[in-house]
Amino acid sequence: MLYSKSVEYAVRALASLADLPEGSYRMARQVAEDDGMPAFFLAKTLQTLARQGILNSVKGPSGGFGLAMPATKIRIIDIITALDGAGGEVAAHDELPGFRPVRASIVSYLKNTTVADVAAKRAREKRAASRKKAAKKGRKK
């Protein structure tokens, strides 16, 4: 396993929050519902990221969570480190022949991929799914 379920949910949630206008917030429950994640677990994960300075958290009816910095500044490795600790990005399987360069490549990818990259990929996938759905609908007529 490269990272924990907490990290997986956090990356998905932060990509969702990246779509918000600057200074806007969404409730963890809402993010969880939209992305099919367990709300209580996600809320705890987002609280941890708020304590680490990656997210802002505002209480109240118009509160929730928002990015504490631009999505282009939040690297996936930062999320992993905040949730799983330093070195948690890839299990140390250095005893496996040839794994060291693979691990280095994965770590490089995690250091160079941002929440903005993930959000952009999700947006492209949504657009492609919409086009496919529209094309399929057009063929039924």
Secondary structure as GFF3:
##gff-version 3
##sequence-region A 1 141
A	DSSP	alpha_helix	5	17	.	.	.	ID=ss1
A	DSSP	alpha_helix	28	35	.	.	.	ID=ss2
A	DSSP	alpha_helix	39	51	.	.	.	ID=ss3
A	DSSP	beta_strand	55	58	.	.	.	ID=ss4
A	DSSP	beta_strand	64	67	.	.	.	ID=ss5
A	DSSP	three_ten_helix	71	73	.	.	.	ID=ss6
A	DSSP	alpha_helix	76	84	.	.	.	ID=ss7
A	DSSP	alpha_helix	99	112	.	.	.	ID=ss8
A	DSSP	alpha_helix	115	140	.	.	.	ID=ss9
###
